[in-house]
Amino acid sequence: MNRYLNHLKVTVLVTLAVLIQSFSVAQTKVKVYTFEMKEEIGPSAWRLTQKAFEGASRSKANLLLIRMNTYGGMVDFADSIRTKLLSSPIKTIVYIDNNAASAGALIAIACDKIYMKKGAGIGAASVVNGQGEIMPEKYQSYMRGLMRSTAEAKGRDPKIAEAFVDPDVAIPNIIVKGKVLTLTSKEAIKAGFCNGEAANIADVLKAEGVLNYEIVNHHVSAMDKAIGFLMNPAISGVLILLIIGGIYFEMQSPGIGFALLVSVVAALLYFAPLYMEGLAAHWEIGLFLIGLVLLAVEVFVIPGFGVAGILGILCVVAGLALSLVMNNMFDFTITGPEKVSSAFILVLVSMVLSIVISVIFGRSLLRSSAFQRLVLKDEQRSGLGYVSGRQNSELLNKTGIARTDMRPSGKIEVDGTWYDAVALDGFIEKDKEVTITKQENYNVFVRKKGS
């Protein structure tokens, strides 16, 4: 009898413990951290992913859920996001709300679970250029390898992942040879590549057995939005226009500080977000600055245009372009030559446009009343001795004073009269004595006295 009672007590206690534990688990909320990936995969998407993981870690989330609708983007940044997901200590789920194409498909496959909205699609991951043309085989081979290895890491069929990229892959009852694979939600479920259909995030969590949960939505700060805006290639092009245009106006108009200020601010806005995102390294920014120094030496110190000027232009172009792409010094394995060449083309086109616009509109801009308010210089009136091209045969061998920096052209004063002059030495500082060596038509040529 006692033995029976003891057995009954043990049974009751075990049952109570199980019920208490079940009740406790039911009361524990699952913290779900969500963020949306609804833009082209690029630097801003990579930054968003990093920030979302940081937010999930801070909030001690149990689950990270991505709501995706993208047609793809840059493979190098998609690969970085893929790596982040594969190494995530938090369970990851992607909810495909319409599209997960190209680079988006690679990111989706890297998640632990995939859910799709009815009618959504995943696939079409062949590598293409900016015009939508299929890239050479070496790019496709790299992408196939990424898709295959990612699918294997998550227990998905690597053959299907490979068929997203390669039209030569045929899978019975799924895809015939000659077509790149794209799966609808129902086809993906049937192929075992999707865990189910869901109308919304609540349905996704219900399918995962998560009934008691707290959703924490990722907040995109104003700073993140600003960085994403500044890293847009179109905005980068405009900033390059301002950088080069500011330098051009500063060199053409001695004593004007506003143009230089515009150039400096544009350079900061150009490099700062790229540096914060890990694209612009110290050596790339340094290369840009070295280029500016070499150009300054060429203009102000060395007469003519030679090695220093050419090296300066090359350094400026390289610094601006290399800061736009992900690289390890001069190793562009992940980025690929296509992205590198696109970066250089963007910089070169922006620089040429800047120079052309400056030459065409520069003179009228400098003379505009709005610009003159920003210029710190005296008005040059004829009553004060300012003249243009005064012809005087008695000027030869006379000594005068440089009234402006001569780079190489500028103003000189001889016997109380001002003349336009050209320095044969290349550069003469303001207030230095000069000797007039020759005069052709209305052009006066001088050298620094004693040279």
Number of C-alpha atoms within 10 A of each C-alpha: 6 7 7 8 10 11 11 12 11 11 12 12 11 12 12 12 12 12 12 12 12 12 11 11 12 13 11 12 15 18 19 22 24 24 22 19 20 18 15 16 23 21 26 21 20 21 18 22 20 15 17 23 22 12 18 23 15 9 13 13 20 17 18 25 25 24 20 23 21 22 21 25 22 19 25 23 21 23 20 15 24 24 14 18 23 18 9 15 13 17 16 22 24 27 28 29 25 20 23 30 23 27 30 31 26 29 27 27 30 29 25 19 20 23 28 30 21 16 14 20 23 29 29 25 29 24 26 16 14 10 6 8 10 13 13 11 11 11 16 19 16 13 24 24 15 17 28 22 17 24 23 15 14 15 12 20 15 20 17 26 28 28 28 29 26 25 17 14 18 19 13 7 7 15 19 15 14 11 16 20 25 24 22 19 25 19 15 24 17 14 15 13 24 21 18 22 22 20 13 15 19 14 16 24 19 12 15 13 9 16 14 14 15 13 17 16 15 16 13 12 9 9 10 16 13 11 21 18 15 21 23 13 13 12 14 23 22 17 23 24 23 23 25 24 27 24 18 19 23 19 17 15 13 14 13 18 15 16 21 20 15 19 23 16 14 21 20 14 17 25 24 17 21 21 16 12 17 16 20 24 21 11 12 23 21 14 21 23 16 18 24 19 17 20 23 16 15 21 19 18 15 16 16 12 11 10 10 18 21 14 17 23 17 14 24 24 20 20 25 25 22 24 23 26 24 23 20 12 10 7 10 16 11 17 17 17 11 13 20 18 14 16 21 19 14 19 24 18 13 23 21 14 18 22 18 13 13 19 14 11 11 17 12 12 14 17 10 11 10 10 13 13 9 13 15 11 11 6 8 11 9 11 7 11 14 19 15 14 14 15 14 11 10 8 17 15 12 13 19 24 21 25 17 18 20 22 22 20 20 20 21 29 21 17 10 12 14 23 24 18 23 22 25 18 18 19 21 25 17 15 14 15 19 24 22 23 16 14 17 9 10 14 16 24 21 28 20 21 13 7 7
